[in-house]
Amino acid sequence: MKVAQRFPWYDSPWMNRYFAAREYLAAHNPEKLKAFDAAMDKLRTRQDFEVIEIENFLDQKDHEAAKAVIRETGRDRYEMHELKQFGRFVVHNHETFNDLQARMADRIGELVGEEVEPCYNFLSMYWAMGVCPIHMDAPLAKWTVDICIEQTDVWPIHFSRIVPWPEPLDKISETWEEDLKNDPDLDYRSFELQPGNAIIFSGSSQFHYRDRITGAVPGKDAFCNLVFLHYVPKGTAAYVDPKDWAEYFGVPELVFE
């Protein structure tokens, strides 16, 4: 199945596939569309959810373990594919953070109001050119725990209100990023993290971004090391990834090119 590029932000392939799948099912298999919509509703975020701030999310032992990962992980394990766009090195699913994520699942579920299960995690090491372009995540990151490990300076992150998954944009303008950031209807709020603290947000239903990092420490390059723990509603891992839709919903045509 061919997929049109209807959304401009970098992490939009999931959304493009979602709309392509719905259109195909509506035209060729309406009964399967009902099952598809019922499943996807579990990935939506309630409208009254607000970002949760947690001081001292990491105890001293877990905080020191996270810093040890940063010091001791060899550069051969660094993923470089986001260096140019984000100014960061990434390490996915390190065993230390796999353990942390599993231990925190019940706590996160209580905080967000539904049972959750771990999806994936990564260590994000931003350096002096760090920036996080405005975007929404795929529902694999419906619930995101953003943990600050260490930094040179406080680096604000900005979140929109909860919005339904957006309809395809009528026209993708060259100024779409600034248009989204300046849209008063999105009601952005800014948050600042200190080392050891965390915020929980809904990555798939809130636009979020960080402007380019700036350094206030004379003679020292700015940096910010964060860990992201991503969770999905319990029982949804079987269909949260578009590559699994053809088998899960019993529609072979839902295979994307």
Beta strands, then each sheet from edge to edge (+ up, - down):
strand 1: 52-54
strand 2: 88-92
strand 3: 116-126
strand 4: 132-135
strand 5: 143-151
strand 6: 157-159
strand 7: 189-191
strand 8: 198-201
strand 9: 208-210
strand 10: 224-233
sheet 1: 1+ 8- 5+ 10- 3+ 2-
sheet 2: 4+ 9- 6+ 7-
end
